[in-house]
Structures are given as C-alpha cells and as structure tokens.
Amino acid sequence: MLGYFRQIGRFSGEIKLFLLYNLFSNIGIGVFTLIYNLYLVQLGFRADFIGTYNAVTTISMAAAALVMGPLIGRVGTWRCLTLGTGLYVVTSVALSVFPASWAILFFALLAGLGAAFVTVPVMPFVIEWAPAQSRSTVAALTFSLNSLSVTVGSLIGGWSPRIFATVLQIHVESVHAYRFTLLLGLLVATVSILPMWVMRGVRHARPTEMAPMLAGTDASRVRSRVRRDMAAFIAAGLLLSLGAGAILPFYNVFLEALGTPPGQIGMIFSLAGIVAAVLGLLAPALSRRIGPLAAVLLLRLLPVPAFALLAVSPGVGLAVLGYVLRTTSGSMAWPIDSTFIAEVLPPRARANVYSLRSGAWNLGYALTSLIGGVVIVAGGYRPTFVIFCIFSVLSTATFVGYFWWYYRDLNRRAGAAARGTVSTAP
C-alpha cells in the first residue's frame, strides 16, 4: 500500500483528475445500479420487463461501443468521457421520473449510449496517458477505485430510501423513496464532470510505438496476427458476458426474493465492492508473480464453484459469497487481461479492440438478460446460475488457451532467434 501511495504521488495531473472522475461517476452509477431494478418492481414490473429493460440498455451500449474505437481516434478519450457522462446523467434522470413502460424503454436506449461513452474509453485513456512502466498499476488502481466508489454508491443507495422515508413520512420500499434516491445518486455523478472539465486541455495523442511481442515481424504477418489476437480477446469477452447477463441484472431482486431488505442489499453490494477494491490493488503483483495468463485463469474461475452450489441449494450466505467472489474476480482480472492485450497489440488496434470487446460484451449481456428474465419468471433462478458457470469456463478456456500456447511458441522462437538458431516467422 505504501508503494501504491508513492506511485500515486508520481502520477501526472491528468491521471489524478481521471481517478477523481472515476470516483464520483461510479458512486452515481453504484446508486443507480442498486436501486433501479427495485424501483421497477415498485412500479409493478416483473423480471421479464426488467430483462427487457436491461436488454435495451445493453444493446444500445453495444451499438455505440462498436463504433467507439474510430470515434476515440477522431475526437479523443477526453471528449468521449465528458460528453458521455453528461448524456448518461440526463437520460438517467428521465428514467427516474417517467414511469410509463414506453418511456422507460426509450430513455434506456439513450442511457445505453451514454453508458458506452462512460465505460469504453476508460482503458484507452489509461493506455494513452499512463507511462508504460506504471500502466498496470494505473489500470489496477482505476478498477479498484471503481469498485470502492460503487461500494459507496451501494451504501448511499441502500440507506437513502430509509432516510427519505423518515423525512418525507413515506414507506421505505416505495416509488418515491427510490426515486429520490436515484436522483441523489445522479447528482453525485454530475460532479464527476468537474475534474474532466479542469483537464480540458487534454487531447488525443496518436502513439507510434510498436507492441513488444510484434516488433521485428513483417507487416502482413503482423496484420494477420493482430486480427487473430483481437478475435480471441473479443470472443472471450462475449462468452463471459453470456454468463454475467444471466445473473447480474437480477441479483438485487434475487436477494430481495430471499428476504433481504434494501438496506442489507446495499451492505452486501458494499462488502463486495470493498473486498474487490482492496484485493484489486494486488492484481499487478499477482500478474508479476504467476504471469498474466495464469492470473486470469485463476481469477475468472474463482466464482464458479459458489454459483454451482447456488444452483443446487440457494441461500443468502452462499449468495453473498458468490457475489463477493464475482465482483472481486472482475475487478482483478479485467486490468490484467486488458493490460496484457495492450502490450500485445500495436497502438492503432488498441482502441478498436476495447471498443469491439465492449460491443460484444453488451450484445451477449443483452441476450442473456432478456432470456434470463423469461427463465426466472418461468422456473426460478437456478438455471441462470448454471448458465453463468458454463460460460465462465468457456470464456476462460478461450482466452487463456489461445494466448498461452500461441505466445509460448512465439517467445520460444524469439528466444531461439536471439541465439541465432531459427527464424522468428511462425
């Protein structure tokens, strides 16, 4: 931790302001994520409509994400993040005050566009503005801070309905208590625009360095290899999203169905965020100790046993453990595999691969959230836990299997070439 604090002191002003932006924006997102599904339940909607709402949002995010790479190259990460946050806040306010189903789905479409602008440029910003030697640390700190700020948002979201109910003399689990909580969270998210505005002089830089693993090979082989690397990274994200979309949009509703009140749901989400934030700081050290691919293998499979048990015997304690493990796994694994792919790919492909992976993620998430809502209404939550386990294993096998064997062979050839024994051409 002392090492982290020393490194933070050496970060550039842009990185420090970026971390501050992430803090406030994710507090607002944490409040909204925790409360909005419960708000929909109070409006009288069931899990199938909640699945439709999440599907519309994520399909919209996917469509925006698919074009985000070229857009980042044209206007820069700063403009995408700043304008996208404004769009997200405005449309989320509309989602909070208009209760009609058609209005919810319409503004969900627009909110998805804003959410894509908030999330997709994060790693491109880190890659662009963080020095190569501290890139993994900045990435890990960014996602740990995200987890911590979502935790704060979950605490605010979990306890604010009780405060509003006491002050306004209304029921805790009511439309108005939830609505005021949503608006409070969005007010905090609005504050995040200020740090971005302070660094308005930041402009998109066009890097020219070649990724280390690809240096020294001819252009046609580089292009072919880059396409294969991008495809593996995107496919792994798609498979992972198919599992996540089956459970995450409904998890707060699942906990409520087990008899957990909103305040305790907020505490559970907060606990997961705190654990993820603290352990997420260890991601660079874990990656250095056992290697990035072994770390991804360990972390991505970490929550699978808990959700396999939930499919057999659901209970509050096991549900809390599963959520904590899933949140921690994502917080630690994402900066590791994202930094790894940034080191593998040449600069021009980096923004595109994050954009395409985000688009694939949201398409998969939308598909299984739509299906998951119908499955839950028809047969309960257990089948969705099975779906999560299957696709988590498939995603991990795709990413680790491809890069493990491919780059073990590539490094062997490079080492032999350095000794003057064989050509580097695969």
Stockholm file with secondary structure:
# STOCKHOLM 1.0

chainA/1-426         MLGYFRQIGRFSGEIKLFLLYNLFSNIGIGVFTLIYNLYLVQLGFRADFIGTYNAVTTISMAAAALVMGPLIGRVGTWRCLTLGTGLYVVTSVALSVFPASWAILFFALLAGLGAAFVTVPVMPFVIEWAPAQSRSTVAALTFSLNSLSVTVGSLIGGWSPRIFATVLQIHVESVHAYRFTLLLGLLVATVSILPMWVMRGVRHARPTEMAPMLAGTDASRVRSRVRRDMAAFIAAGLLLSLGAGAILPFYNVFLEALGTPPGQIGMIFSLAGIVAAVLGLLAPALSRRIGPLAAVLLLRLLPVPAFALLAVSPGVGLAVLGYVLRTTSGSMAWPIDSTFIAEVLPPRARANVYSLRSGAWNLGYALTSLIGGVVIVAGGYRPTFVIFCIFSVLSTATFVGYFWWYYRDLNRRAGAAARGTVSTAP
#=GR chainA/1-426 SS CHHHHHHHHHSCHHHHHHHHHHHHHHHHHHHHHHHHHHHHHHTTCCHHHHHHHHHHHHHHHHHHHHTHHHHHHHHCHHHHHHHHHHHHHHHHHHHHHCCSHHHHHHHHHHHHHHHHHHHTTHHHHHHHHSCGGGHHHHHHHHHHHHHHHHHHHHHHHHHHHHHHHHHHTCCSSSHHHHHHHHHHHHHHHHHTHHHHHHTTTCCCCCCCCCCGGGTTSCHHHHHHHHHHHHHHHHHHHHHHHHHHHHHGGGHHHHHHHTTCCHHHHHHHHHHHHHHHHHHHTTHHHHHHHHCHHHHHHHHHHTTHHHHHHHHHSCCHHHHHHHHHHHHHHHHHHHHHHHHHHHHHSCHHHHHHHHHHHHHHHHHHHHHHHHHHHHHHHHHCSHHHHHHHHHHHHHHHHHHHHHHHHHHHHHHHHHHHHHTTSSCSCC
#=GC SS_cons         CHHHHHHHHHSCHHHHHHHHHHHHHHHHHHHHHHHHHHHHHHTTCCHHHHHHHHHHHHHHHHHHHHTHHHHHHHHCHHHHHHHHHHHHHHHHHHHHHCCSHHHHHHHHHHHHHHHHHHHTTHHHHHHHHSCGGGHHHHHHHHHHHHHHHHHHHHHHHHHHHHHHHHHHTCCSSSHHHHHHHHHHHHHHHHHTHHHHHHTTTCCCCCCCCCCGGGTTSCHHHHHHHHHHHHHHHHHHHHHHHHHHHHHGGGHHHHHHHTTCCHHHHHHHHHHHHHHHHHHHTTHHHHHHHHCHHHHHHHHHHTTHHHHHHHHHSCCHHHHHHHHHHHHHHHHHHHHHHHHHHHHHSCHHHHHHHHHHHHHHHHHHHHHHHHHHHHHHHHHCSHHHHHHHHHHHHHHHHHHHHHHHHHHHHHHHHHHHHHTTSSCSCC
//
